[in-house]
Structure formats: C-alpha cells, structure tokens
Amino acid sequence: MSTSKIVSIEQLAQRSAELKAAGKTVALCHGTFDLLHIGHIRHLQAAAREADALLVSVTADEYVNKGPGRPVFNQYLRAENIAALACVDSVAINHAVTAVNVLDAVKPDLYVKGSDYKSTSDDLTGNIQHERDAVERHGGKVFFTDELTSSSTRLLNEYFEVFSPEISAYLDEFKERISANAMIDQLKRLQGLNVLVVGEAIVDEYHYTSALGQSGKGNVFSVKYNDYERFAGGAIAVANHVAEFAGNVTLLSGLGATKSHEDFIRTNLNPNIDPVFFFSQDRPTIVKRRYVDADIAKLFEVYFYNDAPLPVEINRKIVAWLERHLGDFDVVIVPDFGNGFISGDMVAALCAGAKFLAVNAQVNSGNRGYHLITRYPRANFLSMNEPELRLAVHDRGGAIEELAGQLADRLAASHIAITRGTKGALLLDQAKTQYKIPALSSKVVDRIGAGDAFLSVAGLCLGAGLAPDAALFAGSAAAALDVQIVCNREPVRAVALFKYITTLLK
C-alpha cells in the first residue's frame, strides 16, 4: 500500500543514509501539495529522473500559511496522494515552517524546486535562500525543473468553492482593479513610514479550563483549571502589528510603577519598536484575565486596573512629550481602550498635532456608556465596530451608512470604517463614497484583537495615501488572519498577509 511509504522525518533521514551507503543518489522535494495536479506530477517525475531515489516532505497543516480555509486537504491525505506516485520512494510530514530541518536531516544530493522558485526576489518569505544554504552546507545542489507549472491555490479557488459566492464575487471584481503583486508592492512601501502608537499597555491572560458541570451544593458552574498563557495586548499588540509593515515605530504607553510587567512587555515587543513608557505610582499595569474553555469561549473575565485619571504630573509630562514630538511622525495610531490612560489633554494634543490621526475608541465592559469616539474632535480615520458607532450617535436602528457619514462629518474625518463581524466591513471616504467588503475569514479561532489588526493595517494604508478600497481590503485581510490567532499570541505577520493576498487574488 502507498501508505507504507509515509514515514517520520527521522525515518526519511535513515532511508537517505541507507541509499547513499549503497552508492545511490538522493533527491528531495518539499511542498504543501494541497491539490495534487499535473504540474506537481510532472515536477516530481522530473525530479525522480535526476537521482536514483526521490524523497518528499509535505508541510504539516499548522504551517500551511496560505490564509483561512487552507489547507483544504489535511496533511495525511496530502501525504497519501504523494505516496501513491510510483516515482516517489518515501514521504514524511514536516512540522516546521521551512524545509531546512529536513535538508539538515536528509542531506540530499539534489534539492529540487519548480522553475517558479528560480528567482529568490519573488520569494515573499525569504525561505528559499535559507533552504539553498542548508543544501549547500551538506554538499548538495539545488536543481530547478522546467515542467508545466500551475497553482493549487488558483485551482482550489476556481473549482473547490473555498470561498462563498459572496466573497468570490467580491474578489473577482476587486482583482480586476488591482493584482496581488501590485497590492503587495503598495504594502511594502509602508516600510518608509515613521509611526507613533499611543494607548494603554495591557497584559492579556488566558486561563484555560475544562468543564466539570454544576456544583453539587448550588447553582454554580464548576471548571477544572488546566493552564494559563500571557499575551502582550492593548497598544502593545497594535504596535507589533504596525511594526510588521512600517520601518520605524514608537510606542507611547503607561505602565504601573509596581506590578509593571515591564520585562514581559519589552520581551514581547518587535525589535524595531522604540518604547516610551511613563510610570504611575498609583496604579498597576492593566491586566485582563479571561477564563476560557477548550474552545477559547470566554467564561468570565477579571480586570486588574485603576481607571481613575492619571496623576496631574504624569499627564503633564505625556502632553509635553506629544506636543514636542507629534510632528515627527507620518501616522499616529491611537487604540483608545478607555481604561484611564488617555486624558482629555492628551486627546487635544493628538488632534492638534498629528499629521494623520487614526483612532478607535473601544467600548468594553469596563467603560460602557462612558467612553465614546466623540471625545476626539478631529481625526483623519475613524475605525470602530457597529455597536460603537450606534452608541456614538445614539441611534439603535438607523442605516449604518448614514450614521457613519454623520459621525465622520461631526469629527471632520476623511475616512470612517465600520467593522461588522461576519457581515464584513464598510468604509466611507470624504465624498461619502461607500466601499463594502464581505468577511474574508472562513475559520474563527478567537475574535479578540481582530479590530486592532484592522485599525493597524487600514490606518497605515490610508496614512500612506493608498486608495480606500485597497486600505479596506488590506485591513480586512489582516483581520481575517488575526481571528485565527489565539488572543495576541503573535501579530499579523507581513509575509503571512502577503501570502494570503496572493491566495485571495489568484
């Protein structure tokens, strides 16, 4: 049976050693092979002709970074498809981002790639050069086949209904106006921006539990405690998103002088972020502790914070810093979580001094009814969800297009975006032209942080002068990737977004 060819990486390395000891040459191919097609088959057959034996490694599901809904076929089915080919000697599933670990273990004479990988400048990840280095340090060579090429992504998009009809129709229309390469090129130009992120540093905690059921002595739901995880959230998470795209990022935030979590926060900051922290003696760094079940559903949460106004002296120092430095930044992004850090004086300084100001004023359980976007008299880009919009304009049932236009006029905003969860998002420009996009996510792991990812990427795009529809698309794609990440475990990586855009627009 072909499944007998499926082995571990260690066994694949042992097989290679046995073949080499017998005087045989070994070729290795590596890939996702999500939909095995004629291009793959000819590539593998050509590779087999260049050596005495062909070994193949297949990327494991968790490392297939092609966006929501991928891979369509799981790792075992993909490995079985490859193993069914007569030209293949053995197959292993590789639990890593690249093939470097496989190359170090197998030490093939030839590492065989398709002709579409010849130009390393076209490689979004930079992984091909790392793999080339791994091959050559063991005395092997990289060989490129010149067979028929095709795209699993394009075939899956066209024939396997990876996307809903609504999303497919939107993507067909959007890619008539801009190609994947052109979109990615525009995002790469964000590297030239100098960006300031202002907001509260929040340490998010997830305490993982398993349900036990109702308590025997009362109407209380009981759980078994399993483990916990900490994440750098709030403005830290926004800064980490931004730092994936902009070359120079400064984070202005507040920490507690006691229980500061400073070491944890600094460790979890992107290296190209310059942090400017102001410490307050009267409060801890904000911690939001959430108890969740095995499906990441929230049971309840506990806030550790002091949401009273900042001490006068700290507030004065922050305002002075803003007035002195705001003019240095191309874009200022303010995720205002309404937990006491951003004062009215800071708002006034931001609105007066920022060249391009992107703002979200979040409504959450700690500030509901007391914290609205209307505290900002001026912004270039407003980003909020539908409940935040309705609370800001005190209208429960009106059409969101009209309400968004009213709020944009009131706050002199040239662009306003309303995120609507499963209903997608809406963006209005200064002329009140409406741009709409369906939700691009087909799989949701955790919604925490998706709005921050949207604000970060869409705000950067608009601040850099990208067209509104391009900014809406990029922000929505970033949010679609973010909902697959548990809380703020990692930011939306630039490479991941580029690959997802390529997937969407093929």
Secondary structure, 3 states (H helix, E strand, C coil): CHHHHEECHHHHHHHHHHHHHCCCCEEEEEECCCCCCHHHHHHHHHHHHCCCEEEEEEECHHHCCCCCCCCCCCHHHHHHHHHCCCCCCEEEEECCCCCHHHHHHHCCCEEEECHHHCCHHHCCCCHHHHHHHHHHHCCCEEEECCCCCCCHHHHHHHHCCCCCHHHHHHHHHHCCCCCHHHHHHHHHHHHHCEEEEECCEEEEEEEEEEEEEECCCCCCEEEEEEEEEEEEEEHHHHHHHHHCCCCEEEEEEEEECCCCCHHHHHHCCCCCEEEEEEEECCCCCEEEEEEECCCCCEEEEEEECCCCCCCHHHHHHHHHHHHHHHHHCCEEEEEECCCCCCCHHHHHHHHHHCCCEEEEECCCCCCCCCCCHHHCCCCCEEEEEHHHHHHHHCCCCCCHHHHHHHHHHHCCCCEEEEECHHHCEEEECCCCCEEEECCCCCCCCCCCCHHHHHHHHHHHHHHCCCCHHHHHHHHHHHHHHHCCCCCCCCCCCHHHHHHHHHHHCC
